[in-house]
Amino acid sequence: MCETQISLENPKSLSQLSDDAFQSILLEGVSRTFALTIPQLPGKLYGVVANAYLLCRIVDTIEDEVSLSPEQKKYFCSEFITIVKTGTNSEPFAVELSPLLSEQTLPAEHTLIHVLPRVIQITHTFDSDQIEALACCVETMAAGMPIFQAQNLHDGLATLADMDRYCYYVAGCVGEMLAKLFCHYSPEIARHREELLRLSVSFGQGLQMTNILKDIWDDAGRGVCWLPQDIFTETGFDLKNLSPENHDERFKLGLEHLISIAHGHLHNALIYTQLLPAHETGIRNFCLWALGMAVLTLKKIKHNLDFSHSNQVKITRNSVKATIVATKLFGRSNRLLSLFFYLASRELKTADWRYSTPSSKANSDL
């Protein structure tokens, strides 16, 4: 661990590493979750998926940087799309962006921007179909996120449909990209391409909604709310009154509705995983670990609807270990996976049918 921190603090030391080791250290710095799940993938997928996540994290870094104006964010995102597509001009881009990053940006993200040219160099070692999948995702994310960043998000999004669109731009398009990469990797998986692409958007939304619900109060602390106003209007709660000290039962009812919607998306994630060949245990583990941790997080939220900080609904390391053990035991059996999902998540579904099942059209309206 100490070696990883020293390497991240000294970007030059990363230059001696192999591409896989280089990306592995960057992943450990910017996302413990993906540093855990991505290595489960087969060797032929590890490098491209790790690279894809780093590209997406660069877009996130630009969008989250408090020192950049909306015009600057739009400029850097547009430039980055071109860089990913062409592989050119990455060094001047990094030189221009690096000094603009504030201290509020994580040190590991500073390093990521500093070594961006090598990340792009790795991108362009992949074949054309893989590069196209990565570039399409980055373009969708970089073009869509500023639409929401430019809005006044203090009182939430207007409608559930707006939340759907936001989740698509930050996670659904990532799900599509992964489905494309999995299909490229395996002709057997590619036989289910259209259904996987449809379900992948719902998979991404389930994970993103879980993050939104977990981070309600962290986001509120910086004046941002990603909750949909219309859901809470129906329960009689005004998001203008959102406060961790306000334990309004009407707010809790709205949260339960959203938990149920997220549960429906995660059920689609299970179906997605069950379409993958049983012998592809690495890809299944990659999906199931994310799915399992999301279900456990939603359960913690459901049991603590009056929580006031994300740490209160963060799953424990033992829960993560239990998820890993369970997927190793049941991961190859679709029947056991269905039973396990039902037993683990049945309390997340509300009796109100309007909120329990996501649209089967997935991203057709996006």
C-alpha positions in Angstrom: 0.0 0.0 0.0 2.8 2.4 0.9 4.5 1.6 -2.4 1.3 2.5 -4.3 1.0 5.9 -2.5 4.6 6.8 -3.2 4.2 5.8 -6.9 1.1 8.0 -7.2 2.9 10.9 -5.6 5.7 10.6 -8.0 4.2 10.1 -11.5 7.6 9.7 -13.1 8.1 6.4 -11.1 5.1 5.0 -13.0 6.8 5.2 -16.3 8.9 2.0 -15.6 5.8 -0.1 -15.1 4.1 -2.4 -17.6 0.8 -1.1 -19.0 -1.3 -3.4 -16.7 0.7 -2.5 -13.6 0.5 1.2 -14.5 -3.3 1.0 -14.8 -3.6 -1.1 -11.7 -1.9 1.5 -9.5 -4.0 4.3 -11.0 -7.2 2.3 -10.3 -6.2 1.7 -6.7 -5.8 5.4 -6.3 -9.1 6.6 -7.8 -11.5 3.7 -7.1 -11.1 0.9 -4.5 -14.3 -0.8 -5.8 -13.1 -1.0 -9.4 -9.6 -1.9 -8.3 -11.2 -4.9 -6.7 -13.7 -5.9 -9.5 -11.8 -5.2 -12.7 -9.0 -7.7 -12.0 -11.6 -10.5 -11.9 -12.0 -10.1 -15.7 -10.2 -12.4 -18.1 -6.8 -11.2 -19.1 -8.0 -10.1 -22.6 -10.6 -7.8 -21.0 -8.7 -6.5 -18.0 -6.5 -3.9 -19.9 -9.3 -2.4 -22.0 -11.8 -2.2 -19.1 -9.3 -0.7 -16.8 -8.4 1.8 -19.5 -12.1 2.5 -20.1 -12.7 3.3 -16.4 -9.7 5.6 -16.3 -11.0 7.5 -19.3 -14.4 7.9 -17.7 -12.7 9.1 -14.5 -10.9 11.8 -16.4 -14.3 13.1 -17.6 -15.5 13.0 -14.0 -12.5 14.9 -12.8 -13.1 17.6 -15.4 -16.8 17.8 -14.5 -16.2 17.9 -10.7 -13.4 20.4 -10.8 -14.7 23.5 -8.8 -12.1 25.8 -10.3 -13.3 25.4 -13.9 -16.1 27.5 -15.3 -18.9 25.8 -17.3 -17.2 27.1 -20.5 -13.9 25.6 -19.5 -15.5 22.3 -18.7 -17.2 22.2 -22.0 -14.0 23.1 -23.8 -11.9 20.4 -22.0 -14.6 17.7 -22.5 -14.8 18.5 -26.2 -11.1 18.3 -26.6 -10.9 15.1 -24.6 -13.5 13.4 -26.9 -11.2 14.2 -29.9 -8.1 13.0 -28.1 -9.8 9.6 -27.2 -10.9 9.2 -30.8 -7.7 10.2 -32.5 -4.9 9.5 -29.9 -3.4 12.9 -30.7 -2.6 16.1 -28.7 -2.8 14.4 -25.3 0.4 16.0 -24.0 -0.6 19.6 -24.6 -4.0 18.8 -23.2 -2.6 17.5 -19.9 -0.1 20.4 -19.7 -3.0 22.8 -20.1 -5.4 21.1 -17.6 -3.1 20.0 -14.9 -2.3 23.4 -13.3 -6.0 24.3 -13.3 -6.9 21.5 -10.9 -7.6 22.7 -7.3 -6.6 21.1 -4.0 -10.2 19.8 -3.7 -9.4 17.3 -6.5 -8.0 14.1 -5.1 -4.1 13.7 -5.4 -4.7 10.5 -7.4 -6.8 12.4 -9.9 -4.0 15.0 -10.2 -1.7 12.2 -11.1 -4.2 10.7 -13.5 -4.4 14.0 -15.5 -0.6 14.3 -15.3 -0.1 10.8 -16.9 -3.1 11.1 -19.2 -0.8 10.8 -22.4 0.2 7.3 -21.4 -3.5 6.4 -20.7 -4.4 7.5 -24.2 -1.3 5.7 -25.6 -2.7 2.5 -24.1 -6.2 3.2 -25.5 -4.7 3.2 -29.0 -3.1 -0.2 -28.6 -6.6 -1.8 -28.7 -8.3 -2.8 -31.9 -10.7 -0.4 -33.7 -13.9 -1.9 -32.4 -12.7 -1.6 -28.8 -11.5 2.0 -29.3 -14.9 2.8 -30.9 -16.7 1.4 -27.9 -14.6 3.5 -25.5 -14.8 6.7 -27.5 -18.6 6.3 -27.9 -18.9 6.1 -24.1 -16.6 9.0 -23.4 -18.4 11.1 -26.0 -21.9 10.3 -24.5 -20.7 11.0 -21.0 -18.7 14.2 -21.8 -21.6 15.6 -23.9 -24.3 14.7 -21.4 -22.9 15.5 -18.0 -22.5 19.3 -18.7 -26.3 19.4 -19.4 -27.0 18.6 -15.8 -23.9 20.4 -14.3 -25.3 23.7 -15.8 -28.6 23.3 -14.0 -29.5 24.6 -10.5 -29.6 21.2 -8.7 -30.2 22.6 -5.2 -33.8 21.4 -5.1 -33.4 18.2 -7.1 -34.2 17.1 -10.7 -37.7 17.8 -11.9 -38.8 14.3 -12.8 -37.9 10.6 -12.6 -37.3 10.8 -16.3 -34.7 13.4 -15.7 -33.0 11.1 -13.2 -33.1 8.3 -15.8 -31.3 10.6 -18.3 -28.7 11.6 -15.8 -28.1 8.0 -14.8 -27.7 7.1 -18.5 -25.1 9.8 -19.1 -23.0 8.8 -16.0 -23.5 5.0 -15.8 -25.9 3.6 -18.5 -23.5 4.5 -21.3 -20.8 2.7 -19.3 -23.0 -0.4 -19.2 -23.4 -0.2 -22.9 -19.7 0.0 -23.4 -19.0 -3.0 -21.2 -21.7 -5.0 -23.1 -20.0 -4.1 -26.4 -16.6 -5.1 -25.0 -17.9 -8.4 -23.6 -19.5 -9.2 -27.0 -16.3 -8.4 -28.8 -14.4 -10.7 -26.5 -16.8 -13.7 -26.9 -18.9 -14.7 -29.9 -20.9 -16.8 -27.4 -21.8 -13.7 -25.5 -22.4 -11.8 -28.7 -25.4 -14.0 -29.4 -27.3 -12.0 -26.8 -25.9 -8.7 -27.9 -29.2 -6.8 -28.3 -30.7 -7.9 -25.0 -27.4 -7.3 -23.2 -27.2 -3.8 -24.5 -30.8 -3.1 -23.4 -30.3 -4.6 -19.9 -26.9 -2.9 -19.5 -28.4 0.5 -19.3 -30.7 -0.7 -16.5 -27.8 -2.3 -14.8 -25.9 1.0 -14.8 -28.9 2.9 -13.6 -29.4 0.5 -10.7 -25.8 1.0 -9.5 -26.0 4.8 -10.0 -29.3 5.2 -8.2 -27.8 3.3 -5.3 -24.9 5.7 -5.2 -27.3 8.7 -5.4 -29.3 7.4 -2.5 -26.2 6.6 -0.4 -24.7 10.0 -1.1 -27.8 12.2 -0.6 -26.4 14.1 2.4 -22.8 14.3 1.0 -24.2 15.9 -2.1 -26.5 18.2 -0.2 -23.5 19.5 1.7 -22.2 20.9 -1.5 -25.6 22.2 -2.6 -26.5 19.4 -5.0 -29.5 17.1 -5.1 -30.1 14.3 -7.7 -33.5 13.2 -6.3 -36.5 13.6 -8.6 -39.0 16.2 -7.4 -42.1 14.4 -8.8 -41.6 11.3 -6.7 -41.6 13.3 -3.5 -44.4 15.6 -4.6 -46.6 12.5 -4.7 -45.7 11.7 -1.1 -46.3 15.3 -0.1 -42.7 16.3 0.6 -41.0 19.4 -0.9 -37.3 18.8 -1.7 -36.7 22.5 -0.8 -37.0 21.3 2.8 -34.3 18.6 2.4 -32.2 18.4 5.5 -30.5 15.6 7.4 -32.2 16.9 10.6 -35.7 16.7 9.0 -36.9 13.1 9.6 -40.2 13.7 7.7 -42.1 10.4 7.1 -43.2 11.7 3.7 -39.5 12.0 2.7 -38.8 8.5 3.9 -41.8 7.2 1.8 -40.2 8.9 -1.3 -36.9 7.2 -0.5 -38.6 3.8 -0.3 -40.2 4.4 -3.7 -36.7 5.1 -5.2 -35.2 2.1 -3.4 -37.9 0.0 -5.1 -37.1 1.4 -8.5 -33.4 0.8 -8.0 -34.3 -2.8 -6.9 -36.1 -3.3 -10.2 -33.0 -2.1 -12.1 -30.8 -4.5 -10.1 -33.1 -7.3 -11.0 -32.4 -6.5 -14.6 -28.7 -6.6 -13.7 -29.3 -10.2 -12.5 -30.9 -11.1 -15.8 -28.0 -9.5 -17.6 -25.5 -11.6 -15.7 -27.5 -14.8 -16.1 -27.2 -14.3 -19.9 -23.5 -14.6 -19.6 -22.0 -18.1 -20.1 -21.6 -20.0 -16.8 -18.0 -20.8 -17.6 -17.1 -17.1 -17.9 -16.7 -16.9 -14.1 -14.5 -13.8 -14.2 -17.0 -11.7 -16.1 -19.8 -13.0 -13.9 -17.9 -12.2 -10.8 -17.2 -8.7 -12.1 -21.0 -8.2 -12.5 -22.2 -10.1 -9.4 -19.8 -8.3 -7.0 -21.1 -4.9 -8.1 -24.7 -6.2 -8.0 -24.3 -7.8 -4.5 -22.7 -4.7 -3.0 -25.5 -2.5 -4.4 -28.2 -4.8 -2.9 -26.5 -4.7 0.5 -26.2 -0.9 0.3 -29.9 -0.5 -0.5 -30.8 -2.8 2.4 -28.7 -0.6 4.8 -30.5 2.5 3.5 -33.9 0.8 3.8 -33.1 -0.1 7.4 -31.8 3.4 8.2 -34.1 5.8 6.3 -33.2 8.6 8.7 -29.5 8.4 8.1 -27.6 11.7 7.9 -24.2 10.7 6.4 -23.1 8.2 3.8 -20.8 6.4 6.3 -23.9 5.3 8.2 -25.1 3.2 5.2 -21.7 2.1 3.9 -21.4 -1.7 3.8 -18.6 -3.3 5.9 -15.6 -5.1 4.7 -17.2 -8.3 6.0 -20.2 -7.7 3.8 -18.0 -7.3 0.8 -16.2 -10.6 1.7 -19.6 -12.3 2.1 -20.6 -11.1 -1.3 -17.4 -12.5 -2.8 -17.9 -15.9 -1.1 -21.6 -16.1 -2.1 -20.8 -15.3 -5.8 -18.1 -18.0 -5.8 -20.6 -20.5 -4.4 -23.6 -19.6 -6.5 -22.2 -17.7 -9.5 -22.3 -20.5 -12.0 -26.0 -21.5 -11.3 -28.7 -19.2 -12.6 -31.3 -21.0 -10.5 -29.3 -20.4 -7.3 -28.5 -16.8 -8.2 -32.3 -16.1 -8.7 -33.0 -17.6 -5.3 -30.2 -15.8 -3.6 -31.2 -12.5 -5.1 -34.8 -13.0 -4.0 -33.9 -13.8 -0.5 -31.4 -11.0 -0.2 -33.5 -8.2 -1.8 -37.2 -9.1 -1.3 -37.7 -6.4 1.3 -36.5 -3.7 -1.1 -39.6 -3.9 -3.3 -42.6 -1.8 -2.3 -46.2 -2.8 -2.8 -46.8 0.2 -5.1 -46.5 -1.2 -8.6 -45.9 2.3 -10.1 -42.4 2.4 -8.7 -41.4 -1.2 -8.6 -40.4 -2.1 -12.2 -38.2 0.1 -14.5 -39.3 0.6 -18.1 -38.4 -2.3 -20.4 -37.6 0.3 -23.1 -34.3 1.0 -21.2 -32.7 3.9 -23.0 -34.9 4.1 -26.0 -36.2 7.5 -24.9 -32.7 8.9 -24.1 
